[in-house]
Amino acid sequence: MSPTLTDVARRAEVALSTASRAFSDPGRLGPETLRKVLAAAQELGYRPTVPRTSETAGRAETTVAVVVPDIVNPVFGAFVKAAQGVGWSRGQTVVLADTDFDPDRERALLTRMREQADGLVVCSPRLPADEVLALCGRTPTVLVNRETAGTDCVLADAEDGLRQAVDHLVALGHRRLAYVQGSRQSWSNARRVELVRAQAERTGLELELLGWQAETVAGGSAAAAGVLASGASAVLTHNDLMALGVLTGARAMGVRVPEELSVIGIDDIPFAAVSHPALTSIAVPMDRAGSLSLDLLARAVAGERQTPRVLRLPTQLVVRGSTSPAPQHMRTS
């Protein structure tokens, strides 16, 4: 007998209503609760169904799998919420899967999902793009934050946001910038390194490229000592969670932000505006990416043949309190 939502609730040790919200309105659940429910559903092989409403009546139901590396990260939460909303309005069943940044788990999930879903959205995969497409087989697929030929791709184009960030720091008199990398398997990380190098060369800013770190607050905290040892007066991190970790680590070592160290993140998650100091960040429209990826996938699932498209979404620097003029002795002349 197929597993039921009740089975999922029991496995996750949550109320039945809570398990239901994980598939109908995930934004109402805390990240840890959502992770527990989704993990239980994956373990049991549960496939949710969408109830018929006046909005969805008469439409053919399809199942779409959305695969993300970390549902706890708010930027992926925004992506999933937008995708879920579009899927719901179309009467689609949207199944969520979290790879936990693990390439082996991603490989196993894609192998399983291609048999269970009518279409796949793979966001920020850790595997190479050609392997992702090979694993997805003939199942229509949209890649998010990974560019390749042969399928539709949605990209948050960091180029303009990074240009604005570097120009902002140069205008504040900074002459040495540290960049904290994310995961070694991240295509976005490699692309951002390439872009920030180009912007540093354009402006004459000295760039200190630091090593790969976990894309979490803990990863940023671990990088803080290296940032300070680099002699940089400003730091840019792969994402906001890492930037918040650098803020915490710098404070623990007695360094004042932004007076002694300016910090910029990428993503502009909600926590950025309420951190202390409020975090300057490059806003990435992942909610828009979630909506567009479902739009593209719907066309592919419907059998509409067209040349694969690459949609590039602009990014924008949001200046807050974590950046200020460089210390006098570290300024450009």
Phi and psi restraints in degrees (value plus and minus 20) as a CYANA .aco file:
   2 SER   PHI     -86.5   -46.5
   2 SER   PSI     124.3   164.3
   3 PRO   PHI     -84.9   -44.9
   3 PRO   PSI     128.8   168.8
   4 THR   PHI    -129.4   -89.4
   4 THR   PSI     150.4   190.4
   5 LEU   PHI     -82.5   -42.5
   5 LEU   PSI     -52.5   -12.5
   6 THR   PHI     -81.3   -41.3
   6 THR   PSI     -61.1   -21.1
   7 ASP   PHI     -81.7   -41.7
   7 ASP   PSI     -60.7   -20.7
   8 VAL   PHI     -83.8   -43.8
   8 VAL   PSI     -64.8   -24.8
   9 ALA   PHI     -79.9   -39.9
   9 ALA   PSI     -62.6   -22.6
  10 ARG   PHI     -84.5   -44.5
  10 ARG   PSI     -65.1   -25.1
  11 ARG   PHI     -82.1   -42.1
  11 ARG   PSI     -59.8   -19.8
  12 ALA   PHI    -102.6   -62.6
  12 ALA   PSI     -29.3    10.7
  13 GLU   PHI      40.3    80.3
  13 GLU   PSI      28.7    68.7
  14 VAL   PHI    -151.9  -111.9
  14 VAL   PSI     148.8   188.8
  15 ALA   PHI     -89.5   -49.5
  15 ALA   PSI     134.6   174.6
  16 LEU   PHI     -79.4   -39.4
  16 LEU   PSI     -59.2   -19.2
  17 SER   PHI     -83.8   -43.8
  17 SER   PSI     -55.4   -15.4
  18 THR   PHI     -87.0   -47.0
  18 THR   PSI     -63.4   -23.4
  19 ALA   PHI     -81.1   -41.1
  19 ALA   PSI     -59.3   -19.3
  20 SER   PHI     -82.6   -42.6
  20 SER   PSI     -61.4   -21.4
  21 ARG   PHI     -84.1   -44.1
  21 ARG   PSI     -48.7    -8.7
  22 ALA   PHI     -79.2   -39.2
  22 ALA   PSI     -46.6    -6.6
  23 PHE   PHI    -126.7   -86.7
  23 PHE   PSI     -44.6    -4.6
  24 SER   PHI    -118.7   -78.7
  24 SER   PSI     -49.7    -9.7
  25 ASP   PHI    -175.3  -135.3
  25 ASP   PSI      48.3    88.3
  26 PRO   PHI     -81.5   -41.5
  26 PRO   PSI     -42.3    -2.3
  27 GLY   PHI     -85.6   -45.6
  27 GLY   PSI     -36.8     3.2
  28 ARG   PHI    -104.3   -64.3
  28 ARG   PSI     -27.4    12.6
  29 LEU   PHI    -123.1   -83.1
  29 LEU   PSI     130.6   170.6
  30 GLY   PHI     -89.6   -49.6
  30 GLY   PSI     135.3   175.3
  31 PRO   PHI     -79.8   -39.8
  31 PRO   PSI     -59.1   -19.1
  32 GLU   PHI     -89.4   -49.4
  32 GLU   PSI     -60.2   -20.2
  33 THR   PHI     -83.9   -43.9
  33 THR   PSI     -64.0   -24.0
  34 LEU   PHI     -81.0   -41.0
  34 LEU   PSI     -63.0   -23.0
  35 ARG   PHI     -79.8   -39.8
  35 ARG   PSI     -63.4   -23.4
  36 LYS   PHI     -80.6   -40.6
  36 LYS   PSI     -64.8   -24.8
  37 VAL   PHI     -86.5   -46.5
  37 VAL   PSI     -65.2   -25.2
  38 LEU   PHI     -84.7   -44.7
  38 LEU   PSI     -58.3   -18.3
  39 ALA   PHI     -84.5   -44.5
  39 ALA   PSI     -61.6   -21.6
  40 ALA   PHI     -83.3   -43.3
  40 ALA   PSI     -61.0   -21.0
  41 ALA   PHI     -83.0   -43.0
  41 ALA   PSI     -62.0   -22.0
  42 GLN   PHI     -84.2   -44.2
  42 GLN   PSI     -63.9   -23.9
  43 GLU   PHI     -82.1   -42.1
  43 GLU   PSI     -57.3   -17.3
  44 LEU   PHI    -107.2   -67.2
  44 LEU   PSI     -34.4     5.6
  45 GLY   PHI      54.9    94.9
  45 GLY   PSI       9.9    49.9
  46 TYR   PHI     -95.5   -55.5
  46 TYR   PSI     116.9   156.9
  47 ARG   PHI    -141.0  -101.0
  47 ARG   PSI      92.0   132.0
  48 PRO   PHI     -91.1   -51.1
  48 PRO   PSI     138.7   178.7
  49 THR   PHI    -140.7  -100.7
  49 THR   PSI     131.1   171.1
  50 VAL   PHI    -116.6   -76.6
  50 VAL   PSI     105.6   145.6
  51 PRO   PHI     -84.8   -44.8
  51 PRO   PSI     127.1   167.1
  52 ARG   PHI     -98.0   -58.0
  52 ARG   PSI     110.7   150.7
  53 THR   PHI    -150.0  -110.0
  53 THR   PSI     156.3   196.3
  54 SER   PHI     -81.5   -41.5
  54 SER   PSI     -46.8    -6.8
  55 GLU   PHI     -96.9   -56.9
  55 GLU   PSI     -53.6   -13.6
  56 THR   PHI    -126.6   -86.6
  56 THR   PSI     -28.2    11.8
  57 ALA   PHI     -80.0   -40.0
  57 ALA   PSI     118.1   158.1
  58 GLY   PHI      67.8   107.8
  58 GLY   PSI     -24.2    15.8
  59 ARG   PHI    -118.2   -78.2
  59 ARG   PSI     124.7   164.7
  60 ALA   PHI     -90.8   -50.8
  60 ALA   PSI     108.0   148.0
  61 GLU   PHI     -99.6   -59.6
  61 GLU   PSI     117.6   157.6
  62 THR   PHI    -150.2  -110.2
  62 THR   PSI     139.1   179.1
  63 THR   PHI    -132.5   -92.5
  63 THR   PSI     107.1   147.1
  64 VAL   PHI    -137.4   -97.4
  64 VAL   PSI     109.9   149.9
  65 ALA   PHI    -119.8   -79.8
  65 ALA   PSI     108.7   148.7
  66 VAL   PHI    -132.0   -92.0
  66 VAL   PSI      98.2   138.2
  67 VAL   PHI    -130.9   -90.9
  67 VAL   PSI     102.6   142.6
  68 VAL   PHI    -147.2  -107.2
  68 VAL   PSI     139.1   179.1
  69 PRO   PHI    -101.8   -61.8
  69 PRO   PSI     -41.1    -1.1
  70 ASP   PHI    -183.8  -143.8
  70 ASP   PSI      79.9   119.9
  71 ILE   PHI     -88.7   -48.7
  71 ILE   PSI     -39.4     0.6
  72 VAL   PHI     -91.8   -51.8
  72 VAL   PSI     -50.8   -10.8
  73 ASN   PHI     -86.4   -46.4
  73 ASN   PSI     101.9   141.9
  74 PRO   PHI     -76.5   -36.5
  74 PRO   PSI     -48.8    -8.8
  75 VAL   PHI     -86.6   -46.6
  75 VAL   PSI     -56.2   -16.2
  76 PHE   PHI     -97.6   -57.6
  76 PHE   PSI     -49.3    -9.3
  77 GLY   PHI     -81.3   -41.3
  77 GLY   PSI     -61.9   -21.9
  78 ALA   PHI     -84.5   -44.5
  78 ALA   PSI     -59.5   -19.5
  79 PHE   PHI     -82.0   -42.0
  79 PHE   PSI     -68.5   -28.5
  80 VAL   PHI     -84.0   -44.0
  80 VAL   PSI     -62.7   -22.7
  81 LYS   PHI     -80.3   -40.3
  81 LYS   PSI     -63.2   -23.2
  82 ALA   PHI     -86.6   -46.6
  82 ALA   PSI     -62.8   -22.8
  83 ALA   PHI     -83.4   -43.4
  83 ALA   PSI     -61.6   -21.6
  84 GLN   PHI     -81.3   -41.3
  84 GLN   PSI     -61.0   -21.0
  85 GLY   PHI     -83.3   -43.3
  85 GLY   PSI     -63.2   -23.2
  86 VAL   PHI     -86.4   -46.4
  86 VAL   PSI     -62.7   -22.7
  87 GLY   PHI     -81.5   -41.5
  87 GLY   PSI     -62.6   -22.6
  88 TRP   PHI     -81.8   -41.8
  88 TRP   PSI     -63.8   -23.8
  89 SER   PHI     -84.6   -44.6
  89 SER   PSI     -42.5    -2.5
  90 ARG   PHI    -118.7   -78.7
  90 ARG   PSI     -16.7    23.3
  91 GLY   PHI      54.1    94.1
  91 GLY   PSI       1.1    41.1
  92 GLN   PHI    -109.4   -69.4
  92 GLN   PSI     127.9   167.9
  93 THR   PHI    -108.2   -68.2
  93 THR   PSI      99.8   139.8
  94 VAL   PHI    -126.1   -86.1
  94 VAL   PSI      95.4   135.4
  95 VAL   PHI    -120.9   -80.9
  95 VAL   PSI     110.9   150.9
  96 LEU   PHI    -123.2   -83.2
  96 LEU   PSI     121.3   161.3
  97 ALA   PHI    -158.3  -118.3
  97 ALA   PSI     115.7   155.7
  98 ASP   PHI    -134.3   -94.3
  98 ASP   PSI     100.5   140.5
  99 THR   PHI    -107.8   -67.8
  99 THR   PSI     -30.1     9.9
 100 ASP   PHI      36.3    76.3
 100 ASP   PSI      16.9    56.9
 101 PHE   PHI      41.5    81.5
 101 PHE   PSI      -3.1    36.9
 102 ASP   PHI    -121.4   -81.4
 102 ASP   PSI      93.3   133.3
 103 PRO   PHI     -79.2   -39.2
 103 PRO   PSI     -57.5   -17.5
 104 ASP   PHI     -85.9   -45.9
 104 ASP   PSI     -60.9   -20.9
 105 ARG   PHI     -87.4   -47.4
 105 ARG   PSI     -58.7   -18.7
 106 GLU   PHI     -80.9   -40.9
 106 GLU   PSI     -63.7   -23.7
 107 ARG   PHI     -80.7   -40.7
 107 ARG   PSI     -65.5   -25.5
 108 ALA   PHI     -86.1   -46.1
 108 ALA   PSI     -60.8   -20.8
 109 LEU   PHI     -85.6   -45.6
 109 LEU   PSI     -62.5   -22.5
 110 LEU   PHI     -85.5   -45.5
 110 LEU   PSI     -58.8   -18.8
 111 THR   PHI     -81.4   -41.4
 111 THR   PSI     -60.8   -20.8
 112 ARG   PHI     -93.1   -53.1
 112 ARG   PSI     -64.9   -24.9
 113 MET   PHI     -88.0   -48.0
 113 MET   PSI     -50.6   -10.6
 114 ARG   PHI     -84.4   -44.4
 114 ARG   PSI     -43.4    -3.4
 115 GLU   PHI    -106.3   -66.3
 115 GLU   PSI     -42.5    -2.5
 116 GLN   PHI    -122.4   -82.4
 116 GLN   PSI     -41.0    -1.0
 117 ALA   PHI    -133.6   -93.6
 117 ALA   PSI     133.2   173.2
 118 ASP   PHI    -102.3   -62.3
 118 ASP   PSI     -39.9     0.1
 119 GLY   PHI    -178.1  -138.1
 119 GLY   PSI     137.0   177.0
 120 LEU   PHI    -148.7  -108.7
 120 LEU   PSI     116.1   156.1
 121 VAL   PHI    -135.7   -95.7
 121 VAL   PSI      99.1   139.1
 122 VAL   PHI    -134.1   -94.1
 122 VAL   PSI      92.6   132.6
 123 CYS   PHI    -121.9   -81.9
 123 CYS   PSI     106.8   146.8
 124 SER   PHI      27.7    67.7
 124 SER   PSI      36.5    76.5
 125 PRO   PHI     -85.9   -45.9
 125 PRO   PSI     133.0   173.0
 126 ARG   PHI    -110.6   -70.6
 126 ARG   PSI     -43.0    -3.0
 127 LEU   PHI    -100.2   -60.2
 127 LEU   PSI     136.8   176.8
 128 PRO   PHI     -79.6   -39.6
 128 PRO   PSI     128.7   168.7
 129 ALA   PHI     -79.7   -39.7
 129 ALA   PSI     -60.4   -20.4
 130 ASP   PHI     -85.7   -45.7
 130 ASP   PSI     -53.2   -13.2
 131 GLU   PHI     -91.4   -51.4
 131 GLU   PSI     -58.8   -18.8
 132 VAL   PHI     -77.8   -37.8
 132 VAL   PSI     -67.6   -27.6
 133 LEU   PHI     -86.4   -46.4
 133 LEU   PSI     -56.5   -16.5
 134 ALA   PHI     -84.8   -44.8
 134 ALA   PSI     -60.1   -20.1
 135 LEU   PHI     -87.7   -47.7
 135 LEU   PSI     -55.5   -15.5
 136 CYS   PHI     -93.9   -53.9
 136 CYS   PSI     -40.3    -0.3
 137 GLY   PHI      40.9    80.9
 137 GLY   PSI    -151.6  -111.6
 138 ARG   PHI    -106.7   -66.7
 138 ARG   PSI     -22.8    17.2
 139 THR   PHI     -90.6   -50.6
 139 THR   PSI     106.0   146.0
 140 PRO   PHI     -73.5   -33.5
 140 PRO   PSI     115.9   155.9
 141 THR   PHI    -158.4  -118.4
 141 THR   PSI     119.7   159.7
 142 VAL   PHI    -140.2  -100.2
 142 VAL   PSI     111.2   151.2
 143 LEU   PHI    -120.5   -80.5
 143 LEU   PSI     119.2   159.2
 144 VAL   PHI    -139.8   -99.8
 144 VAL   PSI     111.4   151.4
 145 ASN   PHI      37.7    77.7
 145 ASN   PSI      20.2    60.2
 146 ARG   PHI    -177.5  -137.5
 146 ARG   PSI     103.7   143.7
 147 GLU   PHI    -125.0   -85.0
 147 GLU   PSI     111.4   151.4
 148 THR   PHI    -179.7  -139.7
 148 THR   PSI     140.5   180.5
 149 ALA   PHI    -101.7   -61.7
 149 ALA   PSI     134.5   174.5
 150 GLY   PHI      82.3   122.3
 150 GLY   PSI     -29.0    11.0
 151 THR   PHI    -176.2  -136.2
 151 THR   PSI     144.0   184.0
 152 ASP   PHI     -89.4   -49.4
 152 ASP   PSI     121.0   161.0
 153 CYS   PHI    -152.9  -112.9
 153 CYS   PSI     122.0   162.0
 154 VAL   PHI    -140.1  -100.1
 154 VAL   PSI     103.0   143.0
 155 LEU   PHI    -142.7  -102.7
 155 LEU   PSI     115.4   155.4
 156 ALA   PHI    -105.2   -65.2
 156 ALA   PSI      84.4   124.4
 157 ASP   PHI     -98.9   -58.9
 157 ASP   PSI      85.3   125.3
 158 ALA   PHI     -98.5   -58.5
 158 ALA   PSI     -26.9    13.1
 159 GLU   PHI     -78.4   -38.4
 159 GLU   PSI     -70.1   -30.1
 160 ASP   PHI     -88.7   -48.7
 160 ASP   PSI     -60.8   -20.8
 161 GLY   PHI     -81.6   -41.6
 161 GLY   PSI     -61.2   -21.2
 162 LEU   PHI     -88.6   -48.6
 162 LEU   PSI     -56.5   -16.5
 163 ARG   PHI     -80.6   -40.6
 163 ARG   PSI     -64.4   -24.4
 164 GLN   PHI     -83.6   -43.6
 164 GLN   PSI     -59.8   -19.8
 165 ALA   PHI     -84.4   -44.4
 165 ALA   PSI     -65.8   -25.8
 166 VAL   PHI     -86.2   -46.2
 166 VAL   PSI     -62.6   -22.6
 167 ASP   PHI     -81.5   -41.5
 167 ASP   PSI     -58.2   -18.2
 168 HIS   PHI     -81.2   -41.2
 168 HIS   PSI     -65.7   -25.7
 169 LEU   PHI     -88.0   -48.0
 169 LEU   PSI     -60.7   -20.7
 170 VAL   PHI     -82.2   -42.2
 170 VAL   PSI     -61.1   -21.1
 171 ALA   PHI     -84.2   -44.2
 171 ALA   PSI     -45.9    -5.9
 172 LEU   PHI    -107.0   -67.0
 172 LEU   PSI     -16.8    23.2
 173 GLY   PHI      70.2   110.2
 173 GLY   PSI     -11.0    29.0
 174 HIS   PHI     -95.4   -55.4
 174 HIS   PSI     123.4   163.4
 175 ARG   PHI    -146.1  -106.1
 175 ARG   PSI     -28.7    11.3
 176 ARG   PHI    -156.1  -116.1
 176 ARG   PSI     105.4   145.4
 177 LEU   PHI    -141.4  -101.4
 177 LEU   PSI     113.9   153.9
 178 ALA   PHI    -121.0   -81.0
 178 ALA   PSI     121.0   161.0
 179 TYR   PHI    -140.5  -100.5
 179 TYR   PSI     104.2   144.2
 180 VAL   PHI    -117.6   -77.6
 180 VAL   PSI      96.8   136.8
 181 GLN   PHI     -97.1   -57.1
 181 GLN   PSI     136.4   176.4
 182 GLY   PHI    -111.0   -71.0
 182 GLY   PSI    -163.5  -123.5
 183 SER   PHI     -86.9   -46.9
 183 SER   PSI     126.3   166.3
 184 ARG   PHI     -84.5   -44.5
 184 ARG   PSI     -50.4   -10.4
 185 GLN   PHI    -107.0   -67.0
 185 GLN   PSI     -20.3    19.7
 186 SER   PHI    -103.6   -63.6
 186 SER   PSI     100.0   140.0
 187 TRP   PHI     -83.9   -43.9
 187 TRP   PSI     -59.9   -19.9
 188 SER   PHI     -79.8   -39.8
 188 SER   PSI     -59.3   -19.3
 189 ASN   PHI     -83.3   -43.3
 189 ASN   PSI     -67.5   -27.5
 190 ALA   PHI     -80.6   -40.6
 190 ALA   PSI     -60.7   -20.7
 191 ARG   PHI     -85.5   -45.5
 191 ARG   PSI     -62.3   -22.3
 192 ARG   PHI     -87.7   -47.7
 192 ARG   PSI     -56.9   -16.9
 193 VAL   PHI     -80.5   -40.5
 193 VAL   PSI     -65.5   -25.5
 194 GLU   PHI     -79.0   -39.0
 194 GLU   PSI     -63.7   -23.7
 195 LEU   PHI     -90.5   -50.5
 195 LEU   PSI     -62.8   -22.8
 196 VAL   PHI     -89.3   -49.3
 196 VAL   PSI     -51.5   -11.5
 197 ARG   PHI     -82.6   -42.6
 197 ARG   PSI     -64.6   -24.6
 198 ALA   PHI     -83.5   -43.5
 198 ALA   PSI     -60.1   -20.1
 199 GLN   PHI     -90.1   -50.1
 199 GLN   PSI     -57.6   -17.6
 200 ALA   PHI     -84.7   -44.7
 200 ALA   PSI     -61.8   -21.8
 201 GLU   PHI     -84.4   -44.4
 201 GLU   PSI     -59.9   -19.9
 202 ARG   PHI     -81.4   -41.4
 202 ARG   PSI     -58.4   -18.4
 203 THR   PHI    -118.8   -78.8
 203 THR   PSI     -27.1    12.9
 204 GLY   PHI      60.2   100.2
 204 GLY   PSI      -6.4    33.6
 205 LEU   PHI     -97.2   -57.2
 205 LEU   PSI     112.4   152.4
 206 GLU   PHI     -93.2   -53.2
 206 GLU   PSI     112.7   152.7
 207 LEU   PHI    -137.1   -97.1
 207 LEU   PSI     108.1   148.1
 208 GLU   PHI    -130.7   -90.7
 208 GLU   PSI      88.8   128.8
 209 LEU   PHI    -109.1   -69.1
 209 LEU   PSI      95.7   135.7
 210 LEU   PHI    -112.9   -72.9
 210 LEU   PSI     149.8   189.8
 211 GLY   PHI     -95.0   -55.0
 211 GLY   PSI     153.7   193.7
 212 TRP   PHI     -87.8   -47.8
 212 TRP   PSI     124.5   164.5
 213 GLN   PHI    -159.7  -119.7
 213 GLN   PSI     140.0   180.0
 214 ALA   PHI     -81.2   -41.2
 214 ALA   PSI     120.8   160.8
 215 GLU   PHI    -103.9   -63.9
 215 GLU   PSI      35.6    75.6
 216 THR   PHI    -157.8  -117.8
 216 THR   PSI     152.6   192.6
 217 VAL   PHI     -78.7   -38.7
 217 VAL   PSI     -61.8   -21.8
 218 ALA   PHI     -81.6   -41.6
 218 ALA   PSI     -59.4   -19.4
 219 GLY   PHI     -82.6   -42.6
 219 GLY   PSI     -61.0   -21.0
 220 GLY   PHI     -85.9   -45.9
 220 GLY   PSI     -61.1   -21.1
 221 SER   PHI     -81.4   -41.4
 221 SER   PSI     -60.1   -20.1
 222 ALA   PHI     -85.5   -45.5
 222 ALA   PSI     -49.2    -9.2
 223 ALA   PHI    -102.6   -62.6
 223 ALA   PSI     -33.7     6.3
 224 ALA   PHI     -78.8   -38.8
 224 ALA   PSI     -62.3   -22.3
 225 ALA   PHI     -82.6   -42.6
 225 ALA   PSI     -60.6   -20.6
 226 GLY   PHI     -84.6   -44.6
 226 GLY   PSI     -56.6   -16.6
 227 VAL   PHI     -80.8   -40.8
 227 VAL   PSI     -68.7   -28.7
 228 LEU   PHI     -86.7   -46.7
 228 LEU   PSI     -57.2   -17.2
 229 ALA   PHI     -88.7   -48.7
 229 ALA   PSI     -41.6    -1.6
 230 SER   PHI     -91.5   -51.5
 230 SER   PSI     -38.6     1.4
 231 GLY   PHI      60.4   100.4
 231 GLY   PSI     -12.0    28.0
 232 ALA   PHI     -95.9   -55.9
 232 ALA   PSI     126.5   166.5
 233 SER   PHI    -115.8   -75.8
 233 SER   PSI     -24.9    15.1
 234 ALA   PHI    -165.4  -125.4
 234 ALA   PSI     132.4   172.4
 235 VAL   PHI    -157.3  -117.3
 235 VAL   PSI     120.2   160.2
 236 LEU   PHI    -138.9   -98.9
 236 LEU   PSI     112.2   152.2
 237 THR   PHI    -135.3   -95.3
 237 THR   PSI     139.1   179.1
 238 HIS   PHI     -78.8   -38.8
 238 HIS   PSI     -54.1   -14.1
 239 ASN   PHI    -170.5  -130.5
 239 ASN   PSI     156.2   196.2
 240 ASP   PHI     -88.5   -48.5
 240 ASP   PSI     -57.6   -17.6
 241 LEU   PHI     -78.7   -38.7
 241 LEU   PSI     -62.5   -22.5
 242 MET   PHI     -86.2   -46.2
 242 MET   PSI     -58.0   -18.0
 243 ALA   PHI     -82.5   -42.5
 243 ALA   PSI     -61.0   -21.0
 244 LEU   PHI     -84.2   -44.2
 244 LEU   PSI     -54.1   -14.1
 245 GLY   PHI     -87.1   -47.1
 245 GLY   PSI     -59.3   -19.3
 246 VAL   PHI     -83.7   -43.7
 246 VAL   PSI     -61.5   -21.5
 247 LEU   PHI     -76.4   -36.4
 247 LEU   PSI     -66.4   -26.4
 248 THR   PHI     -84.6   -44.6
 248 THR   PSI     -66.2   -26.2
 249 GLY   PHI     -85.3   -45.3
 249 GLY   PSI     -61.0   -21.0
 250 ALA   PHI     -84.3   -44.3
 250 ALA   PSI     -62.5   -22.5
 251 ARG   PHI     -81.0   -41.0
 251 ARG   PSI     -61.0   -21.0
 252 ALA   PHI     -83.4   -43.4
 252 ALA   PSI     -45.9    -5.9
 253 MET   PHI    -116.9   -76.9
 253 MET   PSI      -7.4    32.6
 254 GLY   PHI      60.9   100.9
 254 GLY   PSI      -3.4    36.6
 255 VAL   PHI    -117.0   -77.0
 255 VAL   PSI     111.3   151.3
 256 ARG   PHI    -108.8   -68.8
 256 ARG   PSI     112.7   152.7
 257 VAL   PHI    -132.4   -92.4
 257 VAL   PSI     105.1   145.1
 258 PRO   PHI    -120.2   -80.2
 258 PRO   PSI     -17.1    22.9
 259 GLU   PHI     -78.0   -38.0
 259 GLU   PSI     -58.9   -18.9
 260 GLU   PHI    -129.6   -89.6
 260 GLU   PSI     -37.9     2.1
 261 LEU   PHI    -171.0  -131.0
 261 LEU   PSI     101.8   141.8
 262 SER   PHI    -110.4   -70.4
 262 SER   PSI     119.9   159.9
 263 VAL   PHI    -148.3  -108.3
 263 VAL   PSI     111.8   151.8
 264 ILE   PHI    -148.9  -108.9
 264 ILE   PSI     113.3   153.3
 265 GLY   PHI    -128.4   -88.4
 265 GLY   PSI    -197.9  -157.9
 266 ILE   PHI    -153.1  -113.1
 266 ILE   PSI     110.1   150.1
 267 ASP   PHI     112.6   152.6
 267 ASP   PSI     -56.9   -16.9
 268 ASP   PHI      35.9    75.9
 268 ASP   PSI      35.1    75.1
 269 ILE   PHI     -90.2   -50.2
 269 ILE   PSI     142.0   182.0
 270 PRO   PHI     -75.5   -35.5
 270 PRO   PSI     -53.3   -13.3
 271 PHE   PHI     -85.4   -45.4
 271 PHE   PSI     -41.9    -1.9
 272 ALA   PHI     -80.7   -40.7
 272 ALA   PSI     -58.9   -18.9
 273 ALA   PHI     -95.1   -55.1
 273 ALA   PSI     -39.1     0.9
 274 VAL   PHI    -131.4   -91.4
 274 VAL   PSI     -16.4    23.6
 275 SER   PHI     -92.2   -52.2
 275 SER   PSI     151.4   191.4
 276 HIS   PHI    -148.1  -108.1
 276 HIS   PSI      92.1   132.1
 277 PRO   PHI     -90.8   -50.8
 277 PRO   PSI     142.9   182.9
 278 ALA   PHI     -79.3   -39.3
 278 ALA   PSI     118.6   158.6
 279 LEU   PHI    -106.2   -66.2
 279 LEU   PSI     105.5   145.5
 280 THR   PHI     -89.7   -49.7
 280 THR   PSI     111.3   151.3
 281 SER   PHI    -169.9  -129.9
 281 SER   PSI     137.0   177.0
 282 ILE   PHI    -113.4   -73.4
 282 ILE   PSI      93.4   133.4
 283 ALA   PHI     -92.1   -52.1
 283 ALA   PSI     109.2   149.2
 284 VAL   PHI    -137.1   -97.1
 284 VAL   PSI     102.6   142.6
 285 PRO   PHI    -100.9   -60.9
 285 PRO   PSI      47.0    87.0
 286 MET   PHI     -92.1   -52.1
 286 MET   PSI     -44.5    -4.5
 287 ASP   PHI     -85.8   -45.8
 287 ASP   PSI     -61.5   -21.5
 288 ARG   PHI     -82.9   -42.9
 288 ARG   PSI     -59.8   -19.8
 289 ALA   PHI     -81.7   -41.7
 289 ALA   PSI     -58.4   -18.4
 290 GLY   PHI     -82.5   -42.5
 290 GLY   PSI     -63.8   -23.8
 291 SER   PHI     -85.9   -45.9
 291 SER   PSI     -67.2   -27.2
 292 LEU   PHI     -84.4   -44.4
 292 LEU   PSI     -57.2   -17.2
 293 SER   PHI     -84.3   -44.3
 293 SER   PSI     -57.6   -17.6
 294 LEU   PHI     -90.4   -50.4
 294 LEU   PSI     -55.5   -15.5
 295 ASP   PHI     -81.9   -41.9
 295 ASP   PSI     -68.3   -28.3
 296 LEU   PHI     -83.0   -43.0
 296 LEU   PSI     -61.3   -21.3
 297 LEU   PHI     -86.7   -46.7
 297 LEU   PSI     -57.0   -17.0
 298 ALA   PHI     -79.1   -39.1
 298 ALA   PSI     -59.7   -19.7
 299 ARG   PHI     -86.2   -46.2
 299 ARG   PSI     -61.5   -21.5
 300 ALA   PHI     -86.6   -46.6
 300 ALA   PSI     -62.2   -22.2
 301 VAL   PHI     -84.5   -44.5
 301 VAL   PSI     -54.6   -14.6
 302 ALA   PHI     -94.0   -54.0
 302 ALA   PSI     -25.2    14.8
 303 GLY   PHI      66.8   106.8
 303 GLY   PSI      -6.6    33.4
 304 GLU   PHI     -92.9   -52.9
 304 GLU   PSI      95.4   135.4
 305 ARG   PHI    -105.6   -65.6
 305 ARG   PSI     106.0   146.0
 306 GLN   PHI    -176.5  -136.5
 306 GLN   PSI     141.5   181.5
 307 THR   PHI     -85.5   -45.5
 307 THR   PSI     112.6   152.6
 308 PRO   PHI     -73.2   -33.2
 308 PRO   PSI     119.6   159.6
 309 ARG   PHI    -131.1   -91.1
 309 ARG   PSI     131.2   171.2
 310 VAL   PHI    -138.8   -98.8
 310 VAL   PSI      93.7   133.7
 311 LEU   PHI    -120.8   -80.8
 311 LEU   PSI     105.1   145.1
 312 ARG   PHI    -130.1   -90.1
 312 ARG   PSI     103.3   143.3
 313 LEU   PHI    -122.6   -82.6
 313 LEU   PSI     112.9   152.9
 314 PRO   PHI     -92.2   -52.2
 314 PRO   PSI     133.8   173.8
 315 THR   PHI    -137.2   -97.2
 315 THR   PSI     138.9   178.9
 316 GLN   PHI    -165.0  -125.0
 316 GLN   PSI     111.5   151.5
 317 LEU   PHI     -91.4   -51.4
 317 LEU   PSI     113.3   153.3
 318 VAL   PHI    -135.6   -95.6
 318 VAL   PSI      90.9   130.9
 319 VAL   PHI    -106.7   -66.7
 319 VAL   PSI     108.3   148.3
 320 ARG   PHI    -154.2  -114.2
 320 ARG   PSI    -173.6  -133.6
 321 GLY   PHI    -103.9   -63.9
 321 GLY   PSI     -23.0    17.0
 322 SER   PHI    -107.7   -67.7
 322 SER   PSI     -17.4    22.6
 323 THR   PHI    -144.1  -104.1
 323 THR   PSI     124.0   164.0
 324 SER   PHI    -177.6  -137.6
 324 SER   PSI     153.9   193.9
 325 PRO   PHI     -74.5   -34.5
 325 PRO   PSI     124.4   164.4
 326 ALA   PHI     -81.8   -41.8
 326 ALA   PSI     131.3   171.3
 327 PRO   PHI     -73.0   -33.0
 327 PRO   PSI     126.1   166.1
 328 GLN   PHI     -72.5   -32.5
 328 GLN   PSI     -62.2   -22.2
 329 HIS   PHI     -95.9   -55.9
 329 HIS   PSI     -28.4    11.6
 330 MET   PHI    -132.7   -92.7
 330 MET   PSI      -9.8    30.2
 331 ARG   PHI    -103.4   -63.4
 331 ARG   PSI     137.5   177.5
 332 THR   PHI     -91.3   -51.3
 332 THR   PSI     133.1   173.1
